[in-house]
């Protein structure tokens, strides 16, 4: 493998052999970890742009594009230095995620990667990342087996790290009997539904009276909805992807269930809007919401609205914070090579930063935020005090 990245501007005007020769001598290219920031830095986004959960990859792309625009316009990495985003679509498929990651990592112009958002994809490619030694920042992908080596990082806090407030609020409301409806194919939801939430409820003296697993392909929840209505728990914790949630809420209403429903950040910022009035009163924890009032969150919200003329969501915040983390890493190390970015990512993780999600801290290479509880009501989120 060639260990130096040549600037795209040189490649455009020079023969490949000449460009590589200059890189080996340190003549303007910075792939070898010798220090220095290239004029053009290419970041690959290897995430779903199509498929059932494309909203996560598309959202991250929009957030990353806003961050890149700010970074380039500010001259954050130096006069004339620009970041470019190169897209690879994993299309909801594990095998394709591996294939696209290999393509991106083999491209010597790619300095870092925004990794797959789906945990199955991310866990599959994480070992490849270490082998190829390309710093990869994952967004979403909250399951275990993702941040596993020195080259893997995660900009989105795992959902279980900010889910405790959901149970705290239910406890404060006097809820005792809890039902769980969860997508067992989705690793993050399987972990929450089978391990984390049962542990949280036990700590609070609550009882899990129903635990109903479904699959990623499940589209009809009439049977589960009727079971829940018949049991009539104090609260239902619904761990489903966005399209499933819309259907399930309507069928729960039809079945006659009128108890409390708690969900996840997957339903955030309009993903649940197609459920109409059935979604009113739905409460869920998020790492970011337009309702957040911290200075850095407000700045992101306003900038996103201005650029895209729509409301931002947590996936937008993920991509934005991930790209700014990479930019801060390059600035901190003074080196846009793969090794330089890796070193910088570690340094910034030790310090933390204020981003779209507010104050971001880290456990190792893994992001943590306090998160907030929001309630969906008539097309808007409001903070739950």
Secondary structure, DSSP 4 states (H G I P E B T S, - for coil): ----PPPHHHHHHS-HHHHHHHHHTTSS--TTSSSB--SEEEEEEEE-SSSTTHHHHHHHHHHHHHHHHHHHHHTTT-TT-EEEEEEEE-TT-HHHHHHHHHHHHH-TTEEEEEE-SSHHHHHHHHHHHHHHT--EEESS--STTSS-STTEEESSPPGGGG-HHHHHHHHHTT--EEEEEEETTSHHHHHIIIIIHHHHHHHTT-EEEEEEEE-TT----HHHHHHHHHHT-SEEEEE--HHHHHHHHHHHHHHT--SEEEE-GGGTTTTTGGGGGGGTTEEEEES--TT--SHHHHHHHHHHHHHHSS---HHHHHHHHHHHHHHHHHHHHTB-SHHHHHHHHHHHHHH-EEETTEEEEEETTEEE---EEEEEETTEEEE--
